[in-house]
Every structure is written in C-alpha cells, then in structure tokens.
Amino acid sequence: MIWTVWWVWIVAGLLIGMAELVLPGFLFLGFAVGSVTTGVLLWLGIKAGLPALLVIFALVSLGAWVAMRKVFGLPGGSVKIWNRDINDN
C-alpha cells in the first residue's frame, strides 16, 4: 500500500514544509517533521500498518510542535504588543 512506502511520507513532509513557507506560524512545520520522521522510520525497516503509522505521525508532530512552541514562542505565552507604528516619525 502507498502509506507503507517511505519516500511518500518524506515527499509529503517536504510539501507540508513548503506550505509552511507560504503560511508561517510554525503550525505546518510540526506536521512536516512528523511526516519526515515517519518516512525515516519506514526506511529503517519498521513494519507497521496504517493505524500505527498515523499514531507515530501524530505523536511526533505533536512533540515537534510543543518543542518549537517552547523554543520559538513568546515568553510566558504573552502576545506581542506594538506601541508605535512603523510610519510614525
């Protein structure tokens, strides 16, 4: 089946990573990391069906998203507030 082919997961991860370039916000990057990791695990020889692959994909994606949120997120979960406009002199 197509979901057991390692390069399909890696290509999907690269396409999702390209979507991150168009739609920034570190949302799609976690899914890209999950997809590429799943592809690498398949390449290394893991034998799993679709449900197990989807669980691996979901857990790795969630872990990558949490890690990136921790590294790249604003401190304390705060929101950036702009005090002046770029056009002000």
C-alpha positions in Angstrom: 0.0 0.0 0.0 1.0 3.6 -0.6 1.3 4.5 3.1 4.0 1.9 3.7 6.3 3.5 1.1 8.9 5.5 2.9 9.5 8.1 0.2 5.8 9.0 0.1 6.0 10.2 3.7 9.2 12.2 3.1 7.8 13.9 -0.1 4.6 14.7 1.9 6.7 16.2 4.7 8.6 18.3 2.2 5.4 19.5 0.6 4.0 20.4 4.0 7.3 22.2 4.8 6.8 24.2 1.7 3.3 25.1 2.8 4.9 26.4 6.0 6.9 28.9 3.9 3.7 30.3 2.4 1.7 30.2 5.7 4.1 31.0 8.5 3.4 30.4 12.2 5.1 27.1 12.9 1.8 25.2 12.5 2.7 23.1 9.5 6.3 22.6 10.4 5.4 20.2 13.2 3.4 18.1 10.6 6.4 18.2 8.3 8.7 16.9 11.0 6.2 14.1 11.8 5.9 13.1 8.2 9.6 13.0 7.5 10.3 11.1 10.8 7.6 8.5 9.9 9.3 8.2 6.4 12.7 7.7 8.0 11.3 5.1 10.4 9.8 3.2 7.4 13.1 3.5 5.6 14.9 2.0 8.6 12.6 -1.0 8.4 9.8 -0.5 10.8 6.8 -2.8 9.9 3.5 -1.1 10.8 0.1 -0.8 9.5 -1.7 2.5 8.7 -3.2 3.0 12.3 0.3 2.6 13.9 1.9 4.9 11.3 -0.8 7.5 11.9 -0.2 7.3 15.7 3.6 7.7 15.2 2.9 10.6 12.8 0.6 12.3 15.3 2.8 11.8 18.3 6.0 13.1 16.6 4.1 16.0 15.1 2.7 17.0 18.5 6.2 16.6 20.1 7.7 18.8 17.4 5.0 21.4 17.7 5.5 21.6 21.5 9.2 21.8 21.2 9.0 24.6 18.6 6.5 26.4 20.7 8.9 26.2 23.7 11.9 27.4 21.6 10.3 30.0 19.3 7.2 31.0 21.3 6.9 34.3 23.1 8.0 34.3 26.7 5.2 33.5 29.2 2.7 32.9 26.4 2.3 36.7 26.0 1.2 38.5 22.9 3.4 41.0 21.1 2.0 44.5 21.5 3.2 47.2 19.2 3.5 50.6 20.9 4.3 52.6 17.8 3.5 52.5 14.1 6.2 52.0 11.5 5.1 55.2 9.8 5.5 57.3 12.9 8.5 59.7 12.9 
